[in-house]
Amino acid sequence: MITKTPHVNLSRRERQIMDAIYQLGRATAVEVMERLPDPPGYSAVRAMLRLLEEKGHLEHEQDGPRYIYKPTLAHDKAQRSALKHLVETFFEGSTEQAVAALLDLSRTKLSEDELDRLSQLITQAKKEGR
């Protein structure tokens, strides 16, 4: 079954690989290995890349003897999809609960500018009737 929902039902190592590829935009197996904590061997990374491709998360193009992998879903769409899954899974679909939890985590880290921007986003959402 091919899925277009990134980071959902992936193992820890598969998520690390996807994170590396999203950070790089596109990458070879060696470039992915360089970004992994305690990386497995080259053959294991290639096998995981192939599996992620079979699952529909990656595609590749050939550059001489190398495969260059890239995500099948744009980074911004992947972010929205992962966030939607997180909200549905841990916050019963409540955006309010998710934002409250994020604000609680970030309470001492948010600058005045960030708080002002959040306030503007809430005001804009009210105007748009969301």
C-alpha positions as a printed NumPy array, in Angstrom:
array([[  0.   ,   0.   ,   0.   ],
       [  1.475,   3.341,  -1.038],
       [  0.968,   6.192,   1.386],
       [  1.525,   9.897,   0.968],
       [  1.403,  10.614,   4.701],
       [  5.002,  11.315,   5.718],
       [  6.417,  10.179,   9.037],
       [  3.247,   8.231,   9.845],
       [  3.855,   4.58 ,  10.646],
       [  7.574,   4.886,  10.009],
       [ 10.235,   3.389,  12.22 ],
       [ 12.599,   5.688,  14.087],
       [ 15.347,   5.036,  11.517],
       [ 12.982,   5.615,   8.582],
       [ 11.958,   8.959,  10.112],
       [ 15.63 ,   9.876,  10.523],
       [ 16.234,   9.07 ,   6.858],
       [ 13.227,  11.111,   5.755],
       [ 14.367,  14.009,   7.971],
       [ 17.82 ,  13.893,   6.372],
       [ 16.388,  13.904,   2.868],
       [ 13.989,  16.757,   3.668],
       [ 16.914,  18.751,   5.086],
       [ 19.021,  18.142,   1.984],
       [ 16.194,  18.28 ,  -0.563],
       [ 17.683,  15.326,  -2.42 ],
       [ 20.437,  12.946,  -1.417],
       [ 22.455,   9.853,  -2.179],
       [ 22.706,   6.946,   0.258],
       [ 26.144,   8.189,   1.373],
       [ 24.793,  11.701,   2.061],
       [ 21.949,  10.2  ,   4.091],
       [ 24.418,   8.054,   6.069],
       [ 26.441,  11.168,   6.935],
       [ 23.36 ,  12.7  ,   8.581],
       [ 22.26 ,   9.671,  10.602],
       [ 23.142,   9.206,  14.258],
       [ 25.037,   5.951,  14.719],
       [ 24.518,   5.053,  11.042],
       [ 24.091,   1.462,   9.941],
       [ 26.126,   0.121,   7.031],
       [ 25.752,   1.335,   3.46 ],
       [ 23.77 ,  -1.759,   2.396],
       [ 21.29 ,  -1.271,   5.233],
       [ 20.764,   2.384,   4.299],
       [ 20.226,   1.43 ,   0.648],
       [ 17.697,  -1.214,   1.726],
       [ 15.8  ,   1.324,   3.853],
       [ 15.81 ,   3.856,   1.01 ],
       [ 14.408,   1.193,  -1.308],
       [ 11.723,   0.334,   1.267],
       [ 10.781,   4.006,   1.683],
       [ 10.5  ,   4.225,  -2.089],
       [  8.233,   1.153,  -2.143],
       [  6.073,   2.761,   0.564],
       [  5.713,   5.842,  -1.653],
       [  7.709,   8.28 ,   0.47 ],
       [ 10.676,   8.593,  -1.888],
       [ 11.513,   8.444,  -5.547],
       [ 14.905,   8.318,  -7.188],
       [ 16.686,   9.398, -10.296],
       [ 19.871,   7.864, -11.563],
       [ 23.033,   9.947, -11.89 ],
       [ 25.6  ,   7.62 , -13.407],
       [ 25.999,   4.735, -10.991],
       [ 24.374,   6.662,  -8.09 ],
       [ 20.732,   6.882,  -7.111],
       [ 19.629,  10.293,  -5.914],
       [ 16.566,  10.141,  -3.673],
       [ 14.011,  12.873,  -3.129],
       [ 10.72 ,  12.993,  -1.225],
       [  7.501,  12.474,  -3.141],
       [  5.757,  15.115,  -1.051],
       [  6.875,  18.751,  -0.821],
       [  8.269,  19.746,   2.569],
       [  5.437,  22.164,   3.402],
       [  2.815,  19.536,   2.555],
       [  4.705,  16.976,   4.623],
       [  4.739,  19.392,   7.569],
       [  0.989,  19.984,   7.33 ],
       [  0.288,  16.28 ,   6.983],
       [  2.472,  15.362,   9.968],
       [  0.944,  18.139,  12.071],
       [ -2.581,  17.068,  11.121],
       [ -1.749,  13.509,  12.164],
       [ -0.267,  14.753,  15.449],
       [ -3.333,  16.877,  16.25 ],
       [ -5.717,  14.029,  15.417],
       [ -3.709,  11.443,  17.351],
       [ -2.763,  13.318,  20.514],
       [ -5.236,  16.199,  20.758],
       [ -8.507,  14.569,  19.642],
       [ -8.457,  16.75 ,  16.521],
       [ -8.491,  19.953,  18.599],
       [ -6.298,  22.69 ,  17.177],
       [ -6.934,  24.689,  20.353],
       [ -5.512,  21.927,  22.566],
       [ -2.489,  21.535,  20.295],
       [ -1.74 ,  25.272,  20.27 ],
       [ -2.219,  25.473,  24.043],
       [  0.283,  22.633,  24.495],
       [  2.773,  24.327,  22.156],
       [  2.418,  27.625,  23.986],
       [  2.898,  25.88 ,  27.314],
       [  6.102,  24.249,  26.013],
       [  7.357,  27.52 ,  24.54 ],
       [  6.199,  29.888,  27.258],
       [  9.644,  31.149,  28.205],
       [ 11.098,  30.89 ,  24.702],
       [  8.709,  33.087,  22.719],
       [  9.829,  36.615,  21.953],
       [  7.489,  39.593,  21.856],
       [  7.714,  39.548,  18.055],
       [  6.698,  35.879,  17.947],
       [  3.774,  36.495,  20.293],
       [  2.688,  39.465,  18.156],
       [  2.863,  37.298,  15.014],
       [  0.769,  34.594,  16.67 ],
       [ -1.766,  37.212,  17.694],
       [ -1.915,  38.48 ,  14.101],
       [ -2.455,  34.932,  12.804],
       [ -5.335,  34.419,  15.243],
       [ -6.882,  37.745,  14.243],
       [ -6.558,  36.829,  10.561],
       [ -8.127,  33.41 ,  11.175],
       [-11.082,  35.101,  12.946],
       [-11.593,  37.452,   9.978],
       [-11.527,  34.537,   7.559],
       [-14.049,  32.65 ,   9.679],
       [-11.857,  29.632,  10.333]])
